[in-house]
Amino acid sequence: MSGDKPTELPSEAELAEMSRDDLVKLGTKLDGVELVHYEEKWPVPGTRAERRAQRVVALWFAISALSGLAFLGVFLFWPWQYEAPHTDGHLLHTLYNPLIGFFLGLSVVGLGVGALLYTKKFIPDELAVQQRHDGPSAEVDRATLVAELSDAGERSGIARRNMIKRTAGLGAGVLGLSVAAVPLGALIKNPHSDSETKNSLWHTGWKSEKGEKVYLRRHTGNFHEVSLVRPEDVEPGGFETVFPFRESERNDEHALVAALKRADAPVMLIRMRPNQAITKRAGQEDFNYGDLYAYSKICTHLGCPTSLFEQQTGLLLCPCHQSQFDVFEYAKPRFGPATRPLPQLPITVDEEGYLVARSDFIEAVGPAFWERKS
């Protein structure tokens, strides 16, 4: 241990004048380190074999960098929007997730393999034995440790291998940029951007544009089939999931599919049993049509679908984190982490007997965000 060494310790002035090699020797001696075995991987620098090994390591780092760039390219520019089967863009859409997973994984693997190969091919083989000591190290021990670490870096040869340094730095940098791009590109959305359109956080696909009527449409499994909902279609105590539809979208295959795929579109249309006591939310007393009530299907906790309905208790259950909403009392949360009621969609019936939305939701659906007041 440092405190038990008989070796005379140098003064601060002597320490400042010692070379790195002298400090390394002093540090190992003071720390009670015995070097049992030490062997350079390349005793003669600059051989063809060494350059070949260096190119192999650099190749893996370059693969990491190129894969990271490919990930960024796919993540930012590949067509990710859903395309229905048998359409022109369906193949590109199905390749999106496999490609970003493949290139991000290859970037991580390339960086890891390059680091392992460098350790195996260039770090000297060393076996040392050191006696353990208790308590903090002395000042001289801390001074010599810096020299030992610097010496280890020098002996590894990384300082003179610019190709490996550059490719390793490029691979690590691109990988870090790729990882940062995920939350920056996918999780951040300005709630004030286009705040008056259906594509903002404040509105949904149920928002009427240019006064056009928005119908309640069921999903039959055929993305291009339009099946509108009438009040008599829903049995007392029954429910179904509905989506927005506009007549202007009837012959637009992309719009028909997009309306069913929007994250804020699903609505639970529930028909209460006769004589069921209902407590309505203040200011929303006329949002229902008779016994029919329409609530957003998006959980106000983290956005999962509240797709389980208990007829007897009137509870809507979110299967993700077990939040429960009481539709007998304006979809108020009864259990679980959700703290806000499900937003209610105001509905009515048009002159042809079809259910339509009177307006968009009067509050943002789904989880909260910074600008939201409740």
C-alpha positions as CSV (number, residue, x, y, z in Angstrom):
1,M,0.0,0.0,0.0
2,S,1.1,3.6,-0.6
3,G,1.4,4.4,3.0
4,D,3.7,1.4,3.7
5,K,6.2,1.9,0.8
6,P,9.8,2.3,1.9
7,T,10.6,4.2,-1.3
8,E,11.4,7.8,-0.8
9,L,8.7,9.9,-2.4
10,P,9.7,12.7,-4.8
11,S,8.9,16.3,-4.1
12,E,6.4,18.3,-6.2
13,A,9.3,19.9,-8.0
14,E,10.9,16.5,-8.8
15,L,7.5,15.2,-10.0
16,A,7.1,18.2,-12.4
17,E,10.6,17.4,-13.9
18,M,9.9,13.6,-14.3
19,S,9.1,12.2,-17.8
20,R,6.0,10.2,-18.5
21,D,8.0,7.0,-18.5
22,D,9.6,7.9,-15.2
23,L,6.2,8.6,-13.7
24,V,4.8,5.3,-15.0
25,K,7.7,3.4,-13.4
26,L,7.3,5.3,-10.1
27,G,3.5,4.8,-10.1
28,T,3.7,1.0,-10.6
29,K,6.4,0.8,-7.9
30,L,4.4,2.9,-5.4
31,D,1.2,1.0,-6.2
32,G,2.8,-2.3,-5.6
33,V,2.2,-3.5,-9.2
34,E,4.2,-6.4,-10.5
35,L,4.2,-6.7,-14.3
36,V,4.2,-10.4,-14.9
37,H,3.9,-10.4,-18.7
38,Y,4.0,-7.6,-21.3
39,E,4.0,-8.2,-25.1
40,E,3.5,-5.7,-27.9
41,K,1.2,-6.8,-30.7
42,W,3.3,-5.2,-33.3
43,P,7.0,-5.0,-32.1
44,V,8.0,-3.7,-35.5
45,P,5.6,-0.9,-36.5
46,G,4.4,-0.3,-40.0
47,T,4.5,-3.8,-41.3
48,R,2.1,-4.9,-44.0
49,A,0.3,-7.2,-41.6
50,E,-0.2,-4.3,-39.2
51,R,-1.6,-2.0,-42.0
52,R,-3.9,-4.8,-43.1
53,A,-5.3,-5.2,-39.5
54,Q,-5.7,-1.4,-39.3
55,R,-7.7,-1.5,-42.5
56,V,-10.0,-4.2,-41.2
57,V,-10.7,-2.2,-38.0
58,A,-11.3,1.0,-40.0
59,L,-13.6,-0.9,-42.4
60,W,-15.9,-1.9,-39.5
61,F,-16.0,1.7,-38.2
62,A,-16.7,2.9,-41.7
63,I,-19.6,0.3,-42.0
64,S,-20.9,1.8,-38.7
65,A,-20.8,5.3,-40.1
66,L,-22.4,4.5,-43.4
67,S,-25.1,2.4,-41.7
68,G,-25.9,5.3,-39.4
69,L,-26.1,7.7,-42.4
70,A,-28.4,5.2,-44.2
71,F,-30.6,5.0,-41.0
72,L,-30.9,8.8,-41.0
73,G,-31.7,8.8,-44.7
74,V,-34.4,6.2,-44.3
75,F,-35.8,7.7,-41.1
76,L,-36.1,11.2,-42.5
77,F,-36.9,10.7,-46.2
78,W,-38.3,7.2,-46.8
79,P,-42.1,7.2,-47.4
80,W,-43.5,6.0,-44.1
81,Q,-47.2,6.8,-44.5
82,Y,-49.5,3.8,-44.7
83,E,-50.4,2.5,-48.1
84,A,-53.0,-0.1,-48.6
85,P,-52.1,-3.6,-50.0
86,H,-52.0,-3.8,-53.8
87,T,-51.3,0.0,-54.2
88,D,-48.2,1.4,-55.7
89,G,-46.6,2.6,-52.5
90,H,-47.4,-0.5,-50.3
91,L,-44.0,-2.2,-50.9
92,L,-42.0,0.9,-49.9
93,H,-44.3,1.3,-46.8
94,T,-43.7,-2.3,-45.7
95,L,-39.9,-1.8,-46.0
96,Y,-39.7,1.2,-43.8
97,N,-39.5,-0.5,-40.3
98,P,-37.2,-3.3,-41.5
99,L,-34.8,-0.8,-43.0
100,I,-34.5,1.5,-40.1
101,G,-34.1,-1.5,-37.8
102,F,-31.5,-3.1,-40.0
103,F,-29.3,0.0,-40.5
104,L,-29.5,1.2,-36.9
105,G,-28.6,-2.4,-35.8
106,L,-25.7,-2.6,-38.3
107,S,-24.4,0.7,-37.1
108,V,-24.3,-0.5,-33.5
109,V,-22.7,-3.8,-34.5
110,G,-20.1,-2.1,-36.7
111,L,-19.0,0.1,-33.9
112,G,-18.9,-2.7,-31.4
113,V,-17.0,-5.1,-33.7
114,G,-14.5,-2.4,-34.6
115,A,-13.8,-1.7,-30.9
116,L,-13.4,-5.4,-30.2
117,L,-11.1,-5.9,-33.2
118,Y,-9.0,-3.0,-32.2
119,T,-8.6,-4.3,-28.6
120,K,-7.7,-7.8,-29.9
121,K,-5.2,-6.7,-32.6
122,F,-3.6,-3.6,-31.2
123,I,-3.8,-3.4,-27.4
124,P,-0.6,-5.0,-25.9
125,D,-1.0,-8.2,-23.9
126,E,-0.3,-7.4,-20.3
127,L,-0.6,-9.3,-17.1
128,A,-0.1,-7.4,-13.8
129,V,-0.6,-8.1,-10.2
130,Q,-1.4,-5.4,-7.6
131,Q,-1.9,-5.5,-3.9
132,R,-5.2,-4.0,-2.7
133,H,-5.1,-1.1,-0.4
134,D,-7.8,0.6,1.7
135,G,-8.6,4.3,1.8
136,P,-7.9,7.1,-0.7
137,S,-4.7,7.3,-2.7
138,A,-2.0,9.7,-1.9
139,E,-1.3,12.8,-4.0
140,V,1.7,11.1,-5.6
141,D,-0.4,8.1,-6.6
142,R,-3.0,10.3,-8.3
143,A,-0.2,12.2,-10.2
144,T,1.3,9.0,-11.4
145,L,-2.1,7.5,-12.4
146,V,-2.5,10.2,-15.0
147,A,0.8,9.3,-16.5
148,E,-0.1,5.6,-16.5
149,L,-3.4,6.3,-18.4
150,S,-1.6,8.4,-20.9
151,D,1.1,5.8,-21.3
152,A,-1.6,3.1,-21.9
153,G,-3.1,5.2,-24.6
154,E,0.2,5.7,-26.2
155,R,1.1,2.0,-26.1
156,S,-2.2,1.1,-27.7
157,G,-1.1,2.9,-30.8
158,I,-4.3,4.8,-31.3
159,A,-2.5,8.2,-31.4
160,R,-0.6,7.3,-34.6
161,R,-3.4,5.4,-36.4
162,N,-5.4,8.3,-37.9
163,M,-7.5,6.0,-40.1
164,I,-8.9,4.2,-37.2
165,K,-9.4,7.3,-35.1
166,R,-11.2,9.1,-37.9
167,T,-13.5,6.2,-38.8
168,A,-14.2,5.4,-35.1
169,G,-15.1,9.0,-34.4
170,L,-17.2,9.2,-37.5
171,G,-19.0,6.0,-36.6
172,A,-19.7,7.0,-33.0
173,G,-20.8,10.5,-34.1
174,V,-23.2,9.3,-36.7
175,L,-24.6,6.7,-34.4
176,G,-25.2,9.3,-31.7
177,L,-26.8,11.6,-34.3
178,S,-29.1,8.7,-35.4
179,V,-30.1,8.0,-31.8
180,A,-30.9,11.7,-31.2
181,A,-32.9,11.9,-34.4
182,V,-35.5,9.4,-33.1
183,P,-37.0,11.7,-30.3
184,L,-36.3,14.8,-32.3
185,G,-38.0,13.6,-35.4
186,A,-40.8,11.5,-34.1
187,L,-41.8,12.8,-30.7
188,I,-41.7,16.5,-30.9
189,K,-44.6,18.4,-32.6
190,N,-45.3,22.1,-32.4
191,P,-48.9,22.3,-31.1
192,H,-49.2,25.8,-32.5
193,S,-48.3,24.7,-36.0
194,D,-51.4,24.9,-38.2
195,S,-53.4,25.1,-35.0
196,E,-56.7,25.7,-36.9
197,T,-56.4,22.6,-39.1
198,K,-57.3,19.0,-38.4
199,N,-53.6,18.1,-38.4
200,S,-52.8,20.1,-35.2
201,L,-52.7,18.8,-31.7
202,W,-55.8,20.9,-30.9
203,H,-58.0,19.4,-33.5
204,T,-58.7,15.9,-35.1
205,G,-59.9,14.4,-38.3
206,W,-63.5,15.2,-37.1
207,K,-63.0,18.9,-37.8
208,S,-65.2,20.1,-40.6
209,E,-63.4,21.8,-43.5
210,K,-65.3,24.4,-45.5
211,G,-68.5,23.5,-43.9
212,E,-68.5,19.9,-45.3
213,K,-70.6,17.3,-43.4
214,V,-68.6,14.7,-41.4
215,Y,-70.3,11.3,-41.2
216,L,-69.7,8.5,-38.7
217,R,-68.3,5.6,-40.7
218,R,-67.6,2.0,-39.6
219,H,-64.6,0.0,-40.6
220,T,-65.8,-3.2,-42.4
221,G,-62.2,-4.5,-43.0
222,N,-62.3,-3.1,-46.5
223,F,-60.4,0.2,-46.4
224,H,-62.2,1.4,-49.6
225,E,-65.8,0.6,-48.5
226,V,-67.9,3.4,-47.1
227,S,-70.4,2.1,-44.5
228,L,-72.2,4.9,-42.8
229,V,-73.9,4.5,-39.4
230,R,-77.6,5.0,-38.5
231,P,-78.9,5.2,-35.0
232,E,-80.8,1.9,-35.3
233,D,-77.6,0.1,-36.3
234,V,-76.5,0.1,-32.6
235,E,-78.4,-2.1,-30.1
236,P,-79.1,-0.8,-26.6
237,G,-76.1,-1.5,-24.5
238,G,-74.0,-2.0,-27.6
239,F,-71.1,-0.1,-29.1
240,E,-68.9,0.1,-32.2
241,T,-65.9,2.1,-33.3
242,V,-66.5,4.8,-35.9
243,F,-64.3,7.0,-38.0
244,P,-64.8,10.3,-39.8
245,F,-65.9,10.4,-43.5
246,R,-66.6,13.2,-46.0
247,E,-68.3,12.9,-49.3
248,S,-65.4,14.6,-51.0
249,E,-63.3,11.5,-50.0
250,R,-65.5,8.9,-51.5
251,N,-63.5,8.3,-54.6
252,D,-60.1,9.2,-53.0
253,E,-58.5,5.9,-52.0
254,H,-55.7,7.5,-50.1
255,A,-58.1,9.7,-48.1
256,L,-60.3,6.7,-47.3
257,V,-57.4,4.8,-45.9
258,A,-55.8,7.8,-44.1
259,A,-59.1,8.5,-42.2
260,L,-59.0,5.0,-40.7
261,K,-55.3,5.2,-39.8
262,R,-55.3,8.6,-38.1
263,A,-54.3,8.2,-34.4
264,D,-56.9,10.7,-33.3
265,A,-59.8,9.4,-35.4
266,P,-61.3,6.4,-33.5
267,V,-64.5,7.2,-31.6
268,M,-66.5,4.8,-29.4
269,L,-70.2,5.1,-30.3
270,I,-72.2,3.7,-27.4
271,R,-75.9,3.3,-27.0
272,M,-77.1,3.4,-23.4
273,R,-79.9,1.1,-22.2
274,P,-83.3,2.6,-21.8
275,N,-83.9,4.4,-18.5
276,Q,-80.1,4.4,-17.7
277,A,-79.2,7.3,-15.4
278,I,-76.6,9.4,-17.1
279,T,-74.6,12.3,-15.6
280,K,-73.6,14.8,-18.3
281,R,-70.6,17.0,-18.3
282,A,-71.2,20.7,-17.7
283,G,-71.5,22.5,-21.0
284,Q,-71.9,19.3,-23.0
285,E,-75.5,18.4,-22.1
286,D,-76.6,18.3,-25.8
287,F,-73.6,16.4,-27.2
288,N,-75.4,13.1,-27.3
289,Y,-78.2,12.1,-29.7
290,G,-80.9,10.3,-27.7
291,D,-79.3,7.3,-26.1
292,L,-76.2,7.5,-28.3
293,Y,-73.0,8.9,-26.9
294,A,-69.7,9.2,-28.8
295,Y,-66.4,9.4,-26.9
296,S,-62.8,9.5,-28.1
297,K,-61.2,6.1,-28.0
298,I,-57.8,7.5,-27.2
299,C,-56.9,7.1,-23.5
300,T,-56.1,10.4,-21.8
301,H,-53.2,8.8,-20.0
302,L,-50.8,7.7,-22.8
303,G,-52.9,7.3,-25.9
304,C,-53.8,3.6,-25.9
305,P,-57.2,2.5,-27.3
306,T,-59.9,2.2,-24.6
307,S,-61.5,-0.7,-26.4
308,L,-63.0,-2.8,-23.6
309,F,-66.6,-2.0,-22.6
310,E,-68.5,-3.5,-19.7
311,Q,-72.2,-3.1,-20.4
312,Q,-73.4,-3.6,-16.8
313,T,-71.0,-1.2,-15.1
314,G,-70.7,1.2,-18.0
315,L,-66.9,1.2,-17.7
316,L,-64.5,1.7,-20.6
317,L,-61.2,-0.1,-19.9
318,C,-57.8,0.8,-21.3
319,P,-55.9,-2.5,-21.6
320,C,-52.4,-0.8,-21.4
321,H,-52.4,0.6,-17.9
322,Q,-55.9,-0.3,-16.7
323,S,-57.5,3.1,-16.6
324,Q,-61.3,2.9,-16.3
325,F,-63.7,5.5,-17.6
326,D,-67.4,5.7,-16.5
327,V,-69.6,6.4,-19.5
328,F,-72.6,6.7,-17.2
329,E,-70.8,9.9,-15.8
330,Y,-69.4,11.7,-18.9
331,A,-66.5,9.1,-19.3
332,K,-65.0,10.3,-16.0
333,P,-61.9,8.3,-14.9
334,R,-62.7,5.9,-12.1
335,F,-59.5,3.9,-11.7
336,G,-55.9,3.9,-13.0
337,P,-53.4,6.6,-14.0
338,A,-55.7,8.6,-16.3
339,T,-56.8,11.9,-14.7
340,R,-59.0,13.5,-17.4
341,P,-62.3,12.3,-18.9
342,L,-62.5,11.0,-22.4
343,P,-63.5,13.9,-24.8
344,Q,-67.0,13.7,-26.1
345,L,-67.9,14.2,-29.7
346,P,-71.1,16.1,-30.3
347,I,-73.3,14.1,-32.7
348,T,-76.7,14.4,-34.4
349,V,-78.6,12.9,-37.3
350,D,-78.8,14.5,-40.8
351,E,-81.9,14.7,-43.0
352,E,-81.1,11.2,-44.5
353,G,-81.0,9.6,-41.1
354,Y,-77.2,9.1,-40.9
355,L,-75.2,10.0,-37.8
356,V,-72.9,13.0,-38.3
357,A,-70.6,15.1,-36.1
358,R,-72.0,18.5,-35.2
359,S,-68.4,19.7,-34.7
360,D,-64.9,18.6,-33.8
361,F,-64.1,17.8,-30.1
362,I,-64.1,20.9,-28.1
363,E,-60.8,19.8,-26.4
364,A,-57.7,18.1,-27.5
365,V,-57.9,14.3,-27.4
366,G,-55.3,11.9,-26.0
367,P,-52.5,12.5,-23.6
368,A,-51.6,16.0,-22.2
369,F,-48.9,18.3,-23.6
370,W,-47.2,21.4,-22.2
371,E,-49.6,23.9,-23.7
372,R,-52.7,22.1,-22.5
373,K,-54.3,23.7,-19.4
374,S,-55.9,20.6,-18.0
